[in-house]
């Protein structure tokens, strides 16, 4: 389960970085204009969901190891 939490955390960070770059920077908005903008938009929200899942995994692992 620890590997799953680490992998989820890394993928969430990468998705959030790409989504933030594509949505909030001038270079990202130039690169992903009009309909292509769905990629960073989806990546941002997928990253948020994965970050929540990673946090749940880490809390579950911390509680399990304290027993």
mmCIF file of the N, C-alpha and C atoms, coordinates in Angstrom:
data_MODEL
# 
_entry.id   MODEL 
# 
loop_
_atom_site.group_PDB 
_atom_site.id 
_atom_site.type_symbol 
_atom_site.label_atom_id 
_atom_site.label_alt_id 
_atom_site.label_comp_id 
_atom_site.label_asym_id 
_atom_site.label_entity_id 
_atom_site.label_seq_id 
_atom_site.pdbx_PDB_ins_code 
_atom_site.Cartn_x 
_atom_site.Cartn_y 
_atom_site.Cartn_z 
_atom_site.occupancy 
_atom_site.B_iso_or_equiv 
_atom_site.pdbx_formal_charge 
_atom_site.auth_seq_id 
_atom_site.auth_comp_id 
_atom_site.auth_asym_id 
_atom_site.auth_atom_id 
_atom_site.pdbx_PDB_model_num 
ATOM 1   N N  . UNK A 1 1  ? 0.818   -1.193 0.000   1.00 0.00 ? 1  UNK A N  1 
ATOM 2   C CA . UNK A 1 1  ? 0.000   0.000  0.000   1.00 0.00 ? 1  UNK A CA 1 
ATOM 3   C C  . UNK A 1 1  ? 0.864   1.259  0.000   1.00 0.00 ? 1  UNK A C  1 
ATOM 4   N N  . UNK A 1 2  ? 2.064   1.145  0.587   1.00 0.00 ? 2  UNK A N  1 
ATOM 5   C CA . UNK A 1 2  ? 2.929   2.315  0.617   1.00 0.00 ? 2  UNK A CA 1 
ATOM 6   C C  . UNK A 1 2  ? 3.360   2.712  -0.794  1.00 0.00 ? 2  UNK A C  1 
ATOM 7   N N  . UNK A 1 3  ? 3.627   1.722  -1.645  1.00 0.00 ? 3  UNK A N  1 
ATOM 8   C CA . UNK A 1 3  ? 3.996   2.021  -3.023  1.00 0.00 ? 3  UNK A CA 1 
ATOM 9   C C  . UNK A 1 3  ? 2.855   2.722  -3.752  1.00 0.00 ? 3  UNK A C  1 
ATOM 10  N N  . UNK A 1 4  ? 1.647   2.295  -3.496  1.00 0.00 ? 4  UNK A N  1 
ATOM 11  C CA . UNK A 1 4  ? 0.486   2.938  -4.125  1.00 0.00 ? 4  UNK A CA 1 
ATOM 12  C C  . UNK A 1 4  ? 0.356   4.386  -3.679  1.00 0.00 ? 4  UNK A C  1 
ATOM 13  N N  . UNK A 1 5  ? 0.614   4.649  -2.414  1.00 0.00 ? 5  UNK A N  1 
ATOM 14  C CA . UNK A 1 5  ? 0.534   6.021  -1.909  1.00 0.00 ? 5  UNK A CA 1 
ATOM 15  C C  . UNK A 1 5  ? 1.626   6.889  -2.525  1.00 0.00 ? 5  UNK A C  1 
ATOM 16  N N  . UNK A 1 6  ? 2.821   6.352  -2.663  1.00 0.00 ? 6  UNK A N  1 
ATOM 17  C CA . UNK A 1 6  ? 3.919   7.118  -3.258  1.00 0.00 ? 6  UNK A CA 1 
ATOM 18  C C  . UNK A 1 6  ? 3.636   7.403  -4.733  1.00 0.00 ? 6  UNK A C  1 
ATOM 19  N N  . UNK A 1 7  ? 3.207   6.387  -5.455  1.00 0.00 ? 7  UNK A N  1 
ATOM 20  C CA . UNK A 1 7  ? 2.914   6.560  -6.879  1.00 0.00 ? 7  UNK A CA 1 
ATOM 21  C C  . UNK A 1 7  ? 1.774   7.550  -7.075  1.00 0.00 ? 7  UNK A C  1 
ATOM 22  N N  . UNK A 1 8  ? 0.735   7.446  -6.266  1.00 0.00 ? 8  UNK A N  1 
ATOM 23  C CA . UNK A 1 8  ? -0.391  8.363  -6.368  1.00 0.00 ? 8  UNK A CA 1 
ATOM 24  C C  . UNK A 1 8  ? 0.041   9.795  -6.064  1.00 0.00 ? 8  UNK A C  1 
ATOM 25  N N  . UNK A 1 9  ? 0.910   9.965  -5.087  1.00 0.00 ? 9  UNK A N  1 
ATOM 26  C CA . UNK A 1 9  ? 1.401   11.294 -4.752  1.00 0.00 ? 9  UNK A CA 1 
ATOM 27  C C  . UNK A 1 9  ? 2.206   11.896 -5.898  1.00 0.00 ? 9  UNK A C  1 
ATOM 28  N N  . UNK A 1 10 ? 3.074   11.109 -6.500  1.00 0.00 ? 10 UNK A N  1 
ATOM 29  C CA . UNK A 1 10 ? 3.906   11.604 -7.604  1.00 0.00 ? 10 UNK A CA 1 
ATOM 30  C C  . UNK A 1 10 ? 3.057   11.943 -8.821  1.00 0.00 ? 10 UNK A C  1 
ATOM 31  N N  . UNK A 1 11 ? 2.111   11.078 -9.158  1.00 0.00 ? 11 UNK A N  1 
ATOM 32  C CA . UNK A 1 11 ? 1.245   11.337 -10.311 1.00 0.00 ? 11 UNK A CA 1 
ATOM 33  C C  . UNK A 1 11 ? 0.361   12.554 -10.048 1.00 0.00 ? 11 UNK A C  1 
ATOM 34  N N  . UNK A 1 12 ? -0.131  12.705 -8.828  1.00 0.00 ? 12 UNK A N  1 
ATOM 35  C CA . UNK A 1 12 ? -0.942  13.871 -8.490  1.00 0.00 ? 12 UNK A CA 1 
ATOM 36  C C  . UNK A 1 12 ? -0.130  15.155 -8.619  1.00 0.00 ? 12 UNK A C  1 
ATOM 37  N N  . UNK A 1 13 ? 1.109   15.136 -8.156  1.00 0.00 ? 13 UNK A N  1 
ATOM 38  C CA . UNK A 1 13 ? 1.966   16.324 -8.266  1.00 0.00 ? 13 UNK A CA 1 
ATOM 39  C C  . UNK A 1 13 ? 2.229   16.674 -9.727  1.00 0.00 ? 13 UNK A C  1 
ATOM 40  N N  . UNK A 1 14 ? 2.494   15.666 -10.547 1.00 0.00 ? 14 UNK A N  1 
ATOM 41  C CA . UNK A 1 14 ? 2.750   15.919 -11.968 1.00 0.00 ? 14 UNK A CA 1 
ATOM 42  C C  . UNK A 1 14 ? 1.509   16.469 -12.656 1.00 0.00 ? 14 UNK A C  1 
ATOM 43  N N  . UNK A 1 15 ? 0.348   15.902 -12.360 1.00 0.00 ? 15 UNK A N  1 
ATOM 44  C CA . UNK A 1 15 ? -0.895  16.380 -12.965 1.00 0.00 ? 15 UNK A CA 1 
ATOM 45  C C  . UNK A 1 15 ? -1.206  17.808 -12.519 1.00 0.00 ? 15 UNK A C  1 
ATOM 46  N N  . UNK A 1 16 ? -0.990  18.101 -11.251 1.00 0.00 ? 16 UNK A N  1 
ATOM 47  C CA . UNK A 1 16 ? -1.240  19.455 -10.761 1.00 0.00 ? 16 UNK A CA 1 
ATOM 48  C C  . UNK A 1 16 ? -0.269  20.461 -11.376 1.00 0.00 ? 16 UNK A C  1 
ATOM 49  N N  . UNK A 1 17 ? 0.992   20.086 -11.513 1.00 0.00 ? 17 UNK A N  1 
ATOM 50  C CA . UNK A 1 17 ? 1.965   20.980 -12.139 1.00 0.00 ? 17 UNK A CA 1 
ATOM 51  C C  . UNK A 1 17 ? 1.603   21.271 -13.597 1.00 0.00 ? 17 UNK A C  1 
ATOM 52  N N  . UNK A 1 18 ? 1.269   20.230 -14.340 1.00 0.00 ? 18 UNK A N  1 
ATOM 53  C CA . UNK A 1 18 ? 0.884   20.426 -15.733 1.00 0.00 ? 18 UNK A CA 1 
ATOM 54  C C  . UNK A 1 18 ? -0.393  21.247 -15.836 1.00 0.00 ? 18 UNK A C  1 
ATOM 55  N N  . UNK A 1 19 ? -1.358  20.937 -15.005 1.00 0.00 ? 19 UNK A N  1 
ATOM 56  C CA . UNK A 1 19 ? -2.616  21.678 -15.035 1.00 0.00 ? 19 UNK A CA 1 
ATOM 57  C C  . UNK A 1 19 ? -2.432  23.134 -14.665 1.00 0.00 ? 19 UNK A C  1 
ATOM 58  N N  . UNK A 1 20 ? -1.624  23.405 -13.664 1.00 0.00 ? 20 UNK A N  1 
ATOM 59  C CA . UNK A 1 20 ? -1.378  24.790 -13.262 1.00 0.00 ? 20 UNK A CA 1 
ATOM 60  C C  . UNK A 1 20 ? -0.631  25.543 -14.353 1.00 0.00 ? 20 UNK A C  1 
ATOM 61  N N  . UNK A 1 21 ? 0.345   24.899 -14.966 1.00 0.00 ? 21 UNK A N  1 
ATOM 62  C CA . UNK A 1 21 ? 1.081   25.552 -16.044 1.00 0.00 ? 21 UNK A CA 1 
ATOM 63  C C  . UNK A 1 21 ? 0.148   25.857 -17.220 1.00 0.00 ? 21 UNK A C  1 
ATOM 64  N N  . UNK A 1 22 ? -0.663  24.889 -17.591 1.00 0.00 ? 22 UNK A N  1 
ATOM 65  C CA . UNK A 1 22 ? -1.539  25.066 -18.743 1.00 0.00 ? 22 UNK A CA 1 
ATOM 66  C C  . UNK A 1 22 ? -2.674  26.041 -18.510 1.00 0.00 ? 22 UNK A C  1 
ATOM 67  N N  . UNK A 1 23 ? -3.142  26.152 -17.275 1.00 0.00 ? 23 UNK A N  1 
ATOM 68  C CA . UNK A 1 23 ? -4.290  27.022 -17.000 1.00 0.00 ? 23 UNK A CA 1 
ATOM 69  C C  . UNK A 1 23 ? -3.898  28.412 -16.538 1.00 0.00 ? 23 UNK A C  1 
ATOM 70  N N  . UNK A 1 24 ? -2.813  28.536 -15.787 1.00 0.00 ? 24 UNK A N  1 
ATOM 71  C CA . UNK A 1 24 ? -2.540  29.792 -15.098 1.00 0.00 ? 24 UNK A CA 1 
ATOM 72  C C  . UNK A 1 24 ? -1.330  30.559 -15.614 1.00 0.00 ? 24 UNK A C  1 
ATOM 73  N N  . UNK A 1 25 ? -0.552  29.997 -16.529 1.00 0.00 ? 25 UNK A N  1 
ATOM 74  C CA . UNK A 1 25 ? 0.599   30.739 -17.048 1.00 0.00 ? 25 UNK A CA 1 
ATOM 75  C C  . UNK A 1 25 ? 0.299   31.221 -18.470 1.00 0.00 ? 25 UNK A C  1 
ATOM 76  N N  . UNK A 1 26 ? 0.942   32.294 -18.845 1.00 0.00 ? 26 UNK A N  1 
ATOM 77  C CA . UNK A 1 26 ? 0.727   32.849 -20.186 1.00 0.00 ? 26 UNK A CA 1 
ATOM 78  C C  . UNK A 1 26 ? 1.220   31.872 -21.260 1.00 0.00 ? 26 UNK A C  1 
ATOM 79  N N  . UNK A 1 27 ? 2.358   31.231 -21.018 1.00 0.00 ? 27 UNK A N  1 
ATOM 80  C CA . UNK A 1 27 ? 2.887   30.270 -21.990 1.00 0.00 ? 27 UNK A CA 1 
ATOM 81  C C  . UNK A 1 27 ? 1.954   29.068 -22.134 1.00 0.00 ? 27 UNK A C  1 
ATOM 82  N N  . UNK A 1 28 ? 1.406   28.618 -21.042 1.00 0.00 ? 28 UNK A N  1 
ATOM 83  C CA . UNK A 1 28 ? 0.483   27.485 -21.094 1.00 0.00 ? 28 UNK A CA 1 
ATOM 84  C C  . UNK A 1 28 ? -0.812  27.832 -21.806 1.00 0.00 ? 28 UNK A C  1 
ATOM 85  N N  . UNK A 1 29 ? -1.317  29.037 -21.582 1.00 0.00 ? 29 UNK A N  1 
ATOM 86  C CA . UNK A 1 29 ? -2.537  29.452 -22.270 1.00 0.00 ? 29 UNK A CA 1 
ATOM 87  C C  . UNK A 1 29 ? -2.297  29.627 -23.765 1.00 0.00 ? 29 UNK A C  1 
ATOM 88  N N  . UNK A 1 30 ? -1.085  30.054 -24.155 1.00 0.00 ? 30 UNK A N  1 
ATOM 89  C CA . UNK A 1 30 ? -0.755  30.148 -25.585 1.00 0.00 ? 30 UNK A CA 1 
ATOM 90  C C  . UNK A 1 30 ? -0.670  28.753 -26.208 1.00 0.00 ? 30 UNK A C  1 
ATOM 91  N N  . UNK A 1 31 ? -0.068  27.831 -25.479 1.00 0.00 ? 31 UNK A N  1 
ATOM 92  C CA . UNK A 1 31 ? 0.119   26.473 -26.008 1.00 0.00 ? 31 UNK A CA 1 
ATOM 93  C C  . UNK A 1 31 ? -1.203  25.723 -26.115 1.00 0.00 ? 31 UNK A C  1 
ATOM 94  N N  . UNK A 1 32 ? -2.055  25.873 -25.123 1.00 0.00 ? 32 UNK A N  1 
ATOM 95  C CA . UNK A 1 32 ? -3.320  25.143 -25.073 1.00 0.00 ? 32 UNK A CA 1 
ATOM 96  C C  . UNK A 1 32 ? -4.474  26.126 -25.177 1.00 0.00 ? 32 UNK A C  1 
ATOM 97  N N  . UNK A 1 33 ? -4.727  26.596 -26.381 1.00 0.00 ? 33 UNK A N  1 
ATOM 98  C CA . UNK A 1 33 ? -5.831  27.534 -26.585 1.00 0.00 ? 33 UNK A CA 1 
ATOM 99  C C  . UNK A 1 33 ? -7.087  26.783 -27.024 1.00 0.00 ? 33 UNK A C  1 
ATOM 100 N N  . UNK A 1 34 ? -8.199  27.423 -26.932 1.00 0.00 ? 34 UNK A N  1 
ATOM 101 C CA . UNK A 1 34 ? -9.510  26.939 -27.346 1.00 0.00 ? 34 UNK A CA 1 
ATOM 102 C C  . UNK A 1 34 ? -9.772  25.510 -26.875 1.00 0.00 ? 34 UNK A C  1 
ATOM 103 N N  . UNK A 1 35 ? -10.024 24.577 -27.786 1.00 0.00 ? 35 UNK A N  1 
ATOM 104 C CA . UNK A 1 35 ? -10.430 23.221 -27.393 1.00 0.00 ? 35 UNK A CA 1 
ATOM 105 C C  . UNK A 1 35 ? -9.287  22.413 -26.783 1.00 0.00 ? 35 UNK A C  1 
ATOM 106 N N  . UNK A 1 36 ? -8.056  22.726 -27.097 1.00 0.00 ? 36 UNK A N  1 
ATOM 107 C CA . UNK A 1 36 ? -6.923  22.005 -26.507 1.00 0.00 ? 36 UNK A CA 1 
ATOM 108 C C  . UNK A 1 36 ? -6.789  22.325 -25.028 1.00 0.00 ? 36 UNK A C  1 
ATOM 109 N N  . UNK A 1 37 ? -7.447  23.387 -24.563 1.00 0.00 ? 37 UNK A N  1 
ATOM 110 C CA . UNK A 1 37 ? -7.388  23.765 -23.162 1.00 0.00 ? 37 UNK A CA 1 
ATOM 111 C C  . UNK A 1 37 ? -8.041  22.768 -22.225 1.00 0.00 ? 37 UNK A C  1 
ATOM 112 N N  . UNK A 1 38 ? -8.753  21.797 -22.781 1.00 0.00 ? 38 UNK A N  1 
ATOM 113 C CA . UNK A 1 38 ? -9.385  20.774 -21.946 1.00 0.00 ? 38 UNK A CA 1 
ATOM 114 C C  . UNK A 1 38 ? -8.322  19.889 -21.285 1.00 0.00 ? 38 UNK A C  1 
ATOM 115 N N  . UNK A 1 39 ? -7.159  19.747 -21.909 1.00 0.00 ? 39 UNK A N  1 
ATOM 116 C CA . UNK A 1 39 ? -6.112  18.888 -21.338 1.00 0.00 ? 39 UNK A CA 1 
ATOM 117 C C  . UNK A 1 39 ? -5.599  19.415 -20.002 1.00 0.00 ? 39 UNK A C  1 
ATOM 118 N N  . UNK A 1 40 ? -5.161  20.672 -19.907 1.00 0.00 ? 40 UNK A N  1 
ATOM 119 C CA . UNK A 1 40 ? -4.739  21.154 -18.589 1.00 0.00 ? 40 UNK A CA 1 
ATOM 120 C C  . UNK A 1 40 ? -5.898  21.308 -17.621 1.00 0.00 ? 40 UNK A C  1 
ATOM 121 N N  . UNK A 1 41 ? -7.084  21.611 -18.132 1.00 0.00 ? 41 UNK A N  1 
ATOM 122 C CA . UNK A 1 41 ? -8.265  21.720 -17.271 1.00 0.00 ? 41 UNK A CA 1 
ATOM 123 C C  . UNK A 1 41 ? -8.557  20.385 -16.597 1.00 0.00 ? 41 UNK A C  1 
ATOM 124 N N  . UNK A 1 42 ? -8.594  19.315 -17.380 1.00 0.00 ? 42 UNK A N  1 
ATOM 125 C CA . UNK A 1 42 ? -8.832  17.983 -16.832 1.00 0.00 ? 42 UNK A CA 1 
ATOM 126 C C  . UNK A 1 42 ? -7.684  17.552 -15.925 1.00 0.00 ? 42 UNK A C  1 
ATOM 127 N N  . UNK A 1 43 ? -6.459  17.853 -16.339 1.00 0.00 ? 43 UNK A N  1 
ATOM 128 C CA . UNK A 1 43 ? -5.297  17.468 -15.548 1.00 0.00 ? 43 UNK A CA 1 
ATOM 129 C C  . UNK A 1 43 ? -5.322  18.123 -14.172 1.00 0.00 ? 43 UNK A C  1 
ATOM 130 N N  . UNK A 1 44 ? -5.728  19.379 -14.105 1.00 0.00 ? 44 UNK A N  1 
ATOM 131 C CA . UNK A 1 44 ? -5.801  20.102 -12.833 1.00 0.00 ? 44 UNK A CA 1 
ATOM 132 C C  . UNK A 1 44 ? -6.763  19.402 -11.882 1.00 0.00 ? 44 UNK A C  1 
ATOM 133 N N  . UNK A 1 45 ? -7.979  19.094 -12.356 1.00 0.00 ? 45 UNK A N  1 
ATOM 134 C CA . UNK A 1 45 ? -8.966  18.471 -11.483 1.00 0.00 ? 45 UNK A CA 1 
ATOM 135 C C  . UNK A 1 45 ? -8.664  17.003 -11.193 1.00 0.00 ? 45 UNK A C  1 
ATOM 136 N N  . UNK A 1 46 ? -8.056  16.306 -12.141 1.00 0.00 ? 46 UNK A N  1 
ATOM 137 C CA . UNK A 1 46 ? -7.619  14.929 -11.874 1.00 0.00 ? 46 UNK A CA 1 
ATOM 138 C C  . UNK A 1 46 ? -6.503  14.931 -10.828 1.00 0.00 ? 46 UNK A C  1 
ATOM 139 N N  . UNK A 1 47 ? -5.622  15.905 -10.896 1.00 0.00 ? 47 UNK A N  1 
ATOM 140 C CA . UNK A 1 47 ? -4.564  16.032 -9.902  1.00 0.00 ? 47 UNK A CA 1 
ATOM 141 C C  . UNK A 1 47 ? -5.111  16.302 -8.516  1.00 0.00 ? 47 UNK A C  1 
ATOM 142 N N  . UNK A 1 48 ? -6.140  17.149 -8.447  1.00 0.00 ? 48 UNK A N  1 
ATOM 143 C CA . UNK A 1 48 ? -6.769  17.406 -7.150  1.00 0.00 ? 48 UNK A CA 1 
ATOM 144 C C  . UNK A 1 48 ? -7.396  16.135 -6.576  1.00 0.00 ? 48 UNK A C  1 
ATOM 145 N N  . UNK A 1 49 ? -8.080  15.373 -7.429  1.00 0.00 ? 49 UNK A N  1 
ATOM 146 C CA . UNK A 1 49 ? -8.698  14.129 -6.970  1.00 0.00 ? 49 UNK A CA 1 
ATOM 147 C C  . UNK A 1 49 ? -7.635  13.117 -6.533  1.00 0.00 ? 49 UNK A C  1 
ATOM 148 N N  . UNK A 1 50 ? -6.559  13.023 -7.288  1.00 0.00 ? 50 UNK A N  1 
ATOM 149 C CA . UNK A 1 50 ? -5.483  12.101 -6.918  1.00 0.00 ? 50 UNK A CA 1 
ATOM 150 C C  . UNK A 1 50 ? -4.772  12.548 -5.646  1.00 0.00 ? 50 UNK A C  1 
ATOM 151 N N  . UNK A 1 51 ? -4.635  13.856 -5.450  1.00 0.00 ? 51 UNK A N  1 
ATOM 152 C CA . UNK A 1 51 ? -4.019  14.356 -4.219  1.00 0.00 ? 51 UNK A CA 1 
ATOM 153 C C  . UNK A 1 51 ? -4.885  14.003 -3.011  1.00 0.00 ? 51 UNK A C  1 
ATOM 154 N N  . UNK A 1 52 ? -6.183  14.097 -3.164  1.00 0.00 ? 52 UNK A N  1 
ATOM 155 C CA . UNK A 1 52 ? -7.091  13.696 -2.088  1.00 0.00 ? 52 UNK A CA 1 
ATOM 156 C C  . UNK A 1 52 ? -6.962  12.206 -1.809  1.00 0.00 ? 52 UNK A C  1 
ATOM 157 N N  . UNK A 1 53 ? -6.909  11.407 -2.857  1.00 0.00 ? 53 UNK A N  1 
ATOM 158 C CA . UNK A 1 53 ? -6.735  9.964  -2.692  1.00 0.00 ? 53 UNK A CA 1 
ATOM 159 C C  . UNK A 1 53 ? -5.395  9.651  -2.020  1.00 0.00 ? 53 UNK A C  1 
ATOM 160 N N  . UNK A 1 54 ? -4.342  10.349 -2.414  1.00 0.00 ? 54 UNK A N  1 
ATOM 161 C CA . UNK A 1 54 ? -3.026  10.135 -1.801  1.00 0.00 ? 54 UNK A CA 1 
ATOM 162 C C  . UNK A 1 54 ? -3.049  10.506 -0.326  1.00 0.00 ? 54 UNK A C  1 
ATOM 163 N N  . UNK A 1 55 ? -3.711  11.601 0.012   1.00 0.00 ? 55 UNK A N  1 
ATOM 164 C CA . UNK A 1 55 ? -3.807  11.999 1.422   1.00 0.00 ? 55 UNK A CA 1 
ATOM 165 C C  . UNK A 1 55 ? -4.545  10.944 2.232   1.00 0.00 ? 55 UNK A C  1 
ATOM 166 N N  . UNK A 1 56 ? -5.599  10.398 1.677   1.00 0.00 ? 56 UNK A N  1 
ATOM 167 C CA . UNK A 1 56 ? -6.342  9.334  2.363   1.00 0.00 ? 56 UNK A CA 1 
ATOM 168 C C  . UNK A 1 56 ? -5.455  8.108  2.559   1.00 0.00 ? 56 UNK A C  1 
ATOM 169 N N  . UNK A 1 57 ? -4.678  7.751  1.541   1.00 0.00 ? 57 UNK A N  1 
ATOM 170 C CA . UNK A 1 57 ? -3.760  6.607  1.653   1.00 0.00 ? 57 UNK A CA 1 
ATOM 171 C C  . UNK A 1 57 ? -2.717  6.842  2.739   1.00 0.00 ? 57 UNK A C  1 
ATOM 172 N N  . UNK A 1 58 ? -2.138  8.043  2.774   1.00 0.00 ? 58 UNK A N  1 
ATOM 173 C CA . UNK A 1 58 ? -1.116  8.341  3.775   1.00 0.00 ? 58 UNK A CA 1 
ATOM 174 C C  . UNK A 1 58 ? -1.697  8.329  5.184   1.00 0.00 ? 58 UNK A C  1 
ATOM 175 N N  . UNK A 1 59 ? -2.889  8.864  5.362   1.00 0.00 ? 59 UNK A N  1 
ATOM 176 C CA . UNK A 1 59 ? -3.523  8.832  6.690   1.00 0.00 ? 59 UNK A CA 1 
ATOM 177 C C  . UNK A 1 59 ? -3.814  7.393  7.089   1.00 0.00 ? 59 UNK A C  1 
ATOM 178 N N  . UNK A 1 60 ? -4.301  6.610  6.160   1.00 0.00 ? 60 UNK A N  1 
ATOM 179 C CA . UNK A 1 60 ? -4.596  5.202  6.451   1.00 0.00 ? 60 UNK A CA 1 
ATOM 180 C C  . UNK A 1 60 ? -3.309  4.451  6.823   1.00 0.00 ? 60 UNK A C  1 
ATOM 181 N N  . UNK A 1 61 ? -2.230  4.711  6.109   1.00 0.00 ? 61 UNK A N  1 
ATOM 182 C CA . UNK A 1 61 ? -0.956  4.061  6.432   1.00 0.00 ? 61 UNK A CA 1 
ATOM 183 C C  . UNK A 1 61 ? -0.431  4.511  7.795   1.00 0.00 ? 61 UNK A C  1 
ATOM 184 N N  . UNK A 1 62 ? -0.561  5.777  8.103   1.00 0.00 ? 62 UNK A N  1 
ATOM 185 C CA . UNK A 1 62 ? -0.092  6.287  9.404   1.00 0.00 ? 62 UNK A CA 1 
ATOM 186 C C  . UNK A 1 62 ? -0.883  5.669  10.544  1.00 0.00 ? 62 UNK A C  1 
ATOM 187 N N  . UNK A 1 63 ? -2.177  5.551  10.365  1.00 0.00 ? 63 UNK A N  1 
ATOM 188 C CA . UNK A 1 63 ? -3.012  4.945  11.420  1.00 0.00 ? 63 UNK A CA 1 
ATOM 189 C C  . UNK A 1 63 ? -2.717  3.464  11.573  1.00 0.00 ? 63 UNK A C  1 
ATOM 190 N N  . UNK A 1 64 ? -2.473  2.785  10.449  1.00 0.00 ? 64 UNK A N  1 
ATOM 191 C CA . UNK A 1 64 ? -2.179  1.354  10.496  1.00 0.00 ? 64 UNK A CA 1 
ATOM 192 C C  . UNK A 1 64 ? -0.837  1.078  11.151  1.00 0.00 ? 64 UNK A C  1 
ATOM 193 N N  . UNK A 1 65 ? 0.149   1.930  10.906  1.00 0.00 ? 65 UNK A N  1 
ATOM 194 C CA . UNK A 1 65 ? 1.473   1.687  11.481  1.00 0.00 ? 65 UNK A CA 1 
ATOM 195 C C  . UNK A 1 65 ? 1.549   2.062  12.961  1.00 0.00 ? 65 UNK A C  1 
ATOM 196 N N  . UNK A 1 66 ? 0.616   2.886  13.430  1.00 0.00 ? 66 UNK A N  1 
ATOM 197 C CA . UNK A 1 66 ? 0.645   3.277  14.846  1.00 0.00 ? 66 UNK A CA 1 
ATOM 198 C C  . UNK A 1 66 ? 0.023   2.214  15.759  1.00 0.00 ? 66 UNK A C  1 
ATOM 199 N N  . UNK A 1 67 ? -0.617  1.255  15.187  1.00 0.00 ? 67 UNK A N  1 
ATOM 200 C CA . UNK A 1 67 ? -1.244  0.202  15.993  1.00 0.00 ? 67 UNK A CA 1 
ATOM 201 C C  . UNK A 1 67 ? -0.276  -0.865 16.396  1.00 0.00 ? 67 UNK A C  1 
# 
